[in-house]
Amino acid sequence: MQPTKAASHQPPRTLAGIAVDTPAGRTYLDARQQSHETFGRLSTIRYFDPGEPNSWRNIKYNVGRISKEMMMGRFWRDYYPEDENVAVMAWEPLYNNSGRWNRYWSGEKIFGSAIRLSHRLGKPFGVAETGSVIVGSDNGGRRAIWLEELARHLGEHQARSVTYFNLNVKGDDRLREDPSQRAWRQAVVSSHSSSG
């Protein structure tokens, strides 16, 4: 009789994706295909549809209002619908969209409090969107290193997913330079790798 091999428990992979933009004259399908070509087969896609139903617009308005209220000193628990109603915590640490900071922050500085809170609640978490404009005179090389570090950090902390905010809204976070595109493509491709 052969001894049975013990099953190894592997944490889930962090699925990497991108926010897809539809510039004037392009359809969502065209934009999605372009994103697949640039970054590989995306595990997650975030898309903002200008033709969304009114009820969705109201949800975005309320979320925006809640975010603003939270920045004014309100407590996140005031908006938490209780544990039994939450399967996954989704965070949006879009940390340097305005270009206000002159360096790329570490994954711990950007995501640390969200990760600790999610773990304290016993909830898996994902990053709904994150991104940064190019900092200073960077040609994309430093942002590429930052993207690699973020993907590694989130993987080590077992994020379920991360979506890069590849849009130009209040700041140009788009990954248009080769080093940044290659770095995020590696995160996307790695999210499809076998977990064991």
Secondary structure as UniProt FT lines:
FT   STRAND          15..20
FT   TURN            24..25
FT   HELIX           28..39
FT   STRAND          44..47
FT   TURN            50..51
FT   HELIX           54..71
FT   TURN            72..73
FT   HELIX           76..79
FT   HELIX           83..85
FT   STRAND          89..91
FT   TURN            97..98
FT   HELIX           107..121
FT   STRAND          125..130
FT   TURN            136..137
FT   HELIX           141..156
FT   TURN            157..158
FT   STRAND          161..164
FT   HELIX           178..190
FT   TURN            191..192
//
